[in-house]
Structures are given as C-alpha cells and as structure tokens.
Amino acid sequence: MRAPFLALTLTSFAAPVAAKDPLFSLPINCDLGETCFIQNYVDTDPGPGARDYTCGPLTYDGHKGTDFRVATMADMEAGVTVLAAAPGTVRATRDGMRDIPSDAADAPELDGKDCGNGLVIDHGGGWETQYCHLRNGSLEIEKGQRVAKGTHLGLIGLSGKTVFPHIHMSIRKDGEVVDPFAPNAEGTCGPSDSTLWEDPVAYQAGALLWVGFAEGIPDFADIKAGLPDLTTLGDDAPGLVLWGY
C-alpha cells in the first residue's frame, strides 16, 4: 500500500480494443474519487521494478489487477457492495476467511489463499474476472450460477493478503492478465488509446481520502479505523488539528 498524494486527474477518451472484446463496468457500488478510490493498478513493468499504465507509481511489483478501496474500516463495516463487472458464469468461489490485516500479529497463515474470500467469473471466449478480499460471509452467489452485469456478489472486505479494505479485480484472457486501462500495452506504459471499461475511468495520481479536525494529533491507526466527526470544540480544548489522509 502506498501513501496517497494530492489528486491529479487525467481524463482520456479511449476506444475499446475491438468490437469482439468484452467491456467491463466498475466492480464496486460507490462514487469513484468520492467514496472509493483506486489504490493500485496493474504493474506494467516486466522486470523487477513497478509502474502503472501511465508510467506512474500506483502499483507494486507483480500486481495483477486493479484495487478499488474505501477509505476506512468504518466504511467497510457499513457495507459496500461488490458487483459483477460483466455477465458470465461463476466458475469458483471461496468464503469463510477472516477479515484481518495480513500484517497483524494474530493474522492466520494464508497457505496460498492470498485472494482471501473471492470468486472467478467466466465470460466466455477465454475471458474471466477474479474478485478478491471480500468480506467474510458476504458472498451472495454460488459456483455454476449465471450472473448479469451488476449482480451483487458480496461486500468489500479485508480477507487474504491485504492491509486495507478493498476489492481486487483481475481480468484475464486465456489465462494471461490484461490491464483494462491499457490492454494493448505489451509491457510499455504511457497514454493509451484503448480501454476495456464500458465508461472511461479517469486516472488519479493519488487522492485525499479523508480530512477532519481533532483536539490533538490523531493516531494513524485511529484514522484508518474511522474517526468520529468532530463538529465542536470546547473552550478548554488543548488544540485544534486539521489532519488529512
């Protein structure tokens, strides 16, 4: 997970790869850039380094999908729905794993189950999507079920190998990862003239996830958990702190 910076939005008007290729909608029920954010993109660097499709730093080495996150644990606990990005048939599911940061002292061994609670949808023609880190007990579908685009799959969670609440979505064609933002990149990066998104998704180089006031400098763990809104300060307050995440 990388620390977010001030938002810089670059909008491109791109065309799909080809008429035969599927188009995907966002896999999360939220307002992108307002109540949810893209934390990491597909790593386009074929070597040991890491870069997103714009040549920027919002990824890490070997990352094979797009991470759509909410700002805090409180947002996760309120319930944010994960959606099928395209119609297809559910090929595999897993549920029952705990929602706990993978770097926590009492986190269980993952034994190769880094995806956590999740599922795979077969869209035909060699195309499939995988959804990871869903909330324990939230899956609403089962193996073999036919789903439409927008079908509720479950809720954003913190299961598997993750340290922040999000949904990781990978798109694959014939088993190979495809970056929906630049499906024709082939190891390069920079402006892309193609996309697999049904509606163009603007690139954000970072985001101000949350901002608020406090009587003192808040603990980072409390910010990530979700601080209560402070609307008033007493006359005897020791200080006034404006913090941003």
MOGITA-V540748 format. One record per run of one state. SS is the DSSP state (a for helix, b for strand, c for the rest). FROM is the first residue (numbers start at 1). TO is the last residue. Records with the same first field share a line. If there is no record, write none. Layout:
SS: FROM-TO, FROM-TO
This chain:
c: 1-8, 11-14, 17-23, 25-27, 29-31, 33-35, 41-65, 70-72, 79-80, 84-87, 95-116, 125-126, 135-145, 148-151, 158-165, 174-175, 179-193, 196-196, 198-202, 205-210, 215-219, 226-240, 245-245
b: 9-10, 15-16, 24-24, 28-28, 32-32, 36-40, 66-69, 81-83, 88-94, 117-124, 127-134, 146-147, 152-157, 166-173, 176-178, 194-195, 197-197, 203-204, 211-214, 241-244
a: 73-78, 220-225
